[in-house]
Amino acid sequence: MWFRFLMVFALAQLLAFPTIGSEQPVEAVSNSDTPEKPDRSPRVPTFPIQGDLAGELGVFETRYEDTFAGIGNRLAMGYLELVKANPGVDPWLPGEGTTITLPRHYVLPDSRREGIVINLAEYRLYYFTNGGVQVYPVGVGTAENPSPLTDAEVTMPLESPAWYPPASIRAEYEASGEYLPRMIPPGPGNPLGTHALLLSEKGYLIHGTNKKFGVGMPVSHGCFRMYNEDISRFVYQVEKGTPVQVVHDAVKIGFSDGEVWLEVHRPHEDYPREDRDRLWQQVFAEVEAFRSQHPGVEVKRGAIELAVDQADGLPTMIGERVTQMAADKTVEEKSPESANEPEQRLYF
């Protein structure tokens, strides 16, 4: 009888506590004396720079409960960039098994390729490091409280920052009947999130947020919001004195392997006629300036029109550099100079 009881007890123990060789996961025992170090590796890839371009498009298959806001937070992407790259997909209910585009292919902004570059027009932060570039979504200032165009630098990293609201923001709260204290301590209710980078541009920071929705959109009073999951790692990569350029570059154009690429960004989810007309004029001026700087470039009007019509923030190849070989008589005979024609013609 006792032998049978012992056998049953032993079998129960084996079922309750699987061996290391079983298929069930075994939880590691934590040791409070040796806590795990936080993961400070970047959440985004470091892409090699290829001419004026970097990165590559990706795809993602959604689950039933997914939203673009949730996907953006999980994959370190902005809400608006996902919306613009996936026309026709409901951002709040994309559905089970929907394949969406991850817009991780970039024409680099027209700026110095060093340190941090924030492009307000596309709600992205570029961090140039080790011969490559990391790209993060950021929330920026609204039309009423725009972020400054500046050439600044990082002065200090901050862990668990307290927030001292400026008088202008406290006045806004008071006008709406709400009370805002002079200081909000670190914690889940702090609008600065878990970490921040103080800038030499007085009053402005790159910081986390207690509101995940809004990263990658014009939502702030001028500061630059990142996901807490991003800024909590980013602050440990960036050194004091790192340059911070803030630009507004809605139309980006550049070379990669002799090809000409164009990237156009509309400012909002909607795309009214006035925004389209303004971008068309800007694209025309940018393309003409680019061609004057780079003789021997041919561009295609149809590709340019498509880029402006969509303004989805995805790079579009619009032309190429034409290389003329001295030994190629056919090319020499067709050269615009020999035919007394303009070097290139772009019909708008």
N, C-alpha and C positions, 0 to 999 in steps of 0.2 A: 504493500500500500504506500509506504513512504517512498519507495523507489519510483512508483508511478507518479507521485506528487512532485518529486524532484525533477523528473523528466518534463512534465508539463510546465513547471516553473522555468526551467532552462529554455524551453522552446519559446515561452512568452517573452523572456528577456531578449532572445535573438531577434524576434519579430519587432520588438519595441526599439531596439538599438542595433541597427544594421551594421555590419562590418564594413571596413574601408573598401573592400572589394565589391560591395553591392552597388546597384545602380542609383540608390538614393543619395542625395547630397548630404554631406556631413558638415555641420556648422563648425567654424573655427572657434576656439575658446579665446575670448578676449583677455588681455592682460593689462590691467589698469596702470601697471608700472611702466609699460612700454606702449603708449598709444600710437596708433598709426598716424603717419605724417599726412597732412592734406595733399591732395593731388593738385599740383600747381602747373601741370603741363597745359598748353593751350587747348581749348575746346575745338578750335578750327584748324584746318590744315595750313601748313606753310607752303604756298605755291611757288614754284620757280617762275621767274619773269622771262617772258619770251617776247622780246622787242618791247612793244607798248601794251602787251596783254599778259594776263595771268589766269590760272584756274581752268576749270572745265565744267560743263553742265552735268548735273546729276539727276537722278530720278528717285522717287519715293512712292511706295504703295501704301495708301491710307488704310486705316482700320475704321470700323463703323463709328467709334466714338471720337475720332480725330477732328480737330478744327485747325485752320491755318495758324491761329494764335498759339495753340498748343504745340503744333509741329515746329513753329518758329522757335519757341522757347527750348524745345528738346534738341533741335539741330543747330542752334545759334544762328537763326535767320530772322529777318524782319517780316512783319505781317504784310506790309504793302508790297515788298519785293516778291513775295509768294503770290499775292493776288494778281499783280501785273504780269507775272510770268505764266499764269495759268488762267487765261480768259475762258469764260464759260463754266468754270468749276465753282460751285458754291463754297465760299471760304468757311462757312459755319457748319456745313453738312456735306463734305465732299463724297461721303459714302464709302462703303466697304469695297476695297480692292481697286480704288481709283489711282491711276498712275499720274503723279504730278511732277512738274519740272522744278528742280532745285537750281536757282540762278546763281551758280558759282563760277561764272565765266565773266571776266571783267576787262574792259579797256581802262587802263590806269588813268587817274586824273592828271590834268596838266599842272604839275607841281614838282617840287624837288622830291626825289625818292629817298627820303631819309626820315627816320622817326615816325611820327604819327601824322597822317593826313586825314582830315574829316571833310567829306564832300556833302554839304548840306542838301544838294539837289537829289542825291540818291539815298540819303539816310544811312551812310556807311562810313566806317572808320577803317583806314588802311594802316597797317603797321609794318614798316619795312625793316627787315632784320635778316642777317645771315644770307644775303643774296636772294632772299625771297620776300614774300608778302603774306601777311595774314589779314583777313577781312572780316569785320564784325558789324552787325547791325547796331545803330544808335538812334535813340530818340533825340530830336533837336527842337529848337525854339519854334513857336508858332508865328504866324504873320504879325500878331499883336506884340509878341515878345521874341523877336528874332535872335538867333545865335549870332555872335559877332564874327565877321570875316577878319581873321587875325593871323599873325605869325608870332606865336608865343612859345613857351616851353613848360615842361613839367617842373614844379618846384618842390613837391612833397607827396609821397604816398600816405594814405590814411587808412587805418583799420578801425572798424566800428565807429565811424564818424558821428558826431552830434551835429544837428542842423540848427543853425541860427537864422531863421527866416528874415530876409531884409524887410525894411519898413513898407516897401511897396506891396509885397505879397501879404503882409499882415493887414494892410489897408484894404486889399481886395477881399479878404475873408471878412473883415469887419463890415464892409459894404453889403455883403451878402448875408449878414446876420450870424456869421460863424466866428468863433474865437480861435485864434492861433497863438499859442504861447511863444515867448521870445526864444525858447530853446526846446528842441525835441531830442531826447536822449537816444542813444543807440538802441536798436531793437526792431521788432517786426513792423512797428508803426512809423519808422523813420524813412522819409522819402529819399534819402541818400543811399539806402541799401546798406550792404555790408562793408563796402570798401569804396575808396575814391582816390582820384589823382587831382591834386590842387594845381592850378595853372597860374602862370604869371599874368594872364589877362584877369584883372581884378574882378573878383566875384564869381568866377566861372570854374566849374569842375567837370571832370569826367567821372561819373559815379554810377553806383547801382541804383536799384529802385525797389520800392515795396509794391509796385504795380507792374506786373509782367506785361500786360497789354499796353502798348504804347511804344515799346522799343522798335525802332525802324519806322517811326512816324513823327510828324511835327506836333509835339504835345507838351514840351517843357516851357519854362520861363527863360530859356536861353542856354541852360547847361546841357550836357550830353549824357544821356542815359544809356547804360548797358544792362544786360541781364546780370543778376548777382552771380550766376554761375560763370559768367565771362570775366567780370571785373575782379572777382575774388582770385583769379589766376593771373589776370593781365597786370595787376599792380606790381607783381613780383618779377615781371619781365622788363618793366620800363624803369630806366634809371633817371635820377634827378638830372635835369638839364636837357632831356630829350626834346627835340623841337616838335611843336604842334602847329601844323598849318591848317587853317579852316578856310575852305574854298566853296564856291557855288558853281558847279560845272555840270549843267544839265545835258550838255552835248559833248561827248568825248569821242575823239577820233585819233587813230594811231596805226602804226605799222606792226606787222608780225610776219616774218618770212616773206617779205615783199608784197603781202596782201594788205589792203586798206580796210580797217574795221571801224564801224560807227556804232555808238551806243547812245540812245536817247531816253531821257527820263521825264515822264509827266509828273507833276507834283503831287497829284492826289489819285484816289481810286477812280473817280470819274474823270472824263476827258472831254471837257466842253470845247466848243469851236474856238473860243478866244485863246485857250491854251495851245490848241493845235496850230493856229495861225502864228502865234508867237514862237513856238518851237520851229516851225517851218522856216521863218525868217532867220532864226539863230543858226539852224543847220546850214542854210544857204551861205551865210557869212562864214561859218566855220569851215565848210568844205572848200570854198573859194580861197580862203586864207591858207588852208593846208596845201592846196594844189600850187599856190604861188610859192610856197616854201619848199615844195618837193616837185621840181620839174620831172616830167616823164611819168606822171600818174594818170591813169585812166579810171574813171568812175562811171557807175551805171545809175541812171536816173531812177529806174524802176526799183532798185534795191534801196535807194535813199528814200523814195516815197513810202515804201513798205515800213522802213524803220521809223519814219515820222508818224505814219498812220497808226502804228501799234504803240510806239513809245513805251515799250514794255521793259526797258532796262536790260535787254539781252543784246550782246554784240552781234552786229550784222555785217557780213563782208560786202563792201560796196564797190570794190575795185582792186587794182593792183598796180605795182610799178612796172612799167614797160622797159625792159633792158634791151638795148640795141648793141649787137655785136658787130664789130668792124668788118668781119669776114662775111657777114650776112648781107649780100647785095640786095636781096629782096626787101629786107627791112630798111636799108638805106634809101632805096627808091621810094618807099612808102613814108619816109620820115616827113613830118609836117614842114620842116624847114625847107626841104627840097621842093615841096609843093607850094611854097609861099603861103602856107596856111598857119593859123595860130597853133601853138604847140599842142594844146588840148582844148576841147570844147565841151562844155557842160550846159545842156539846154534846160533852163528852168522857165 
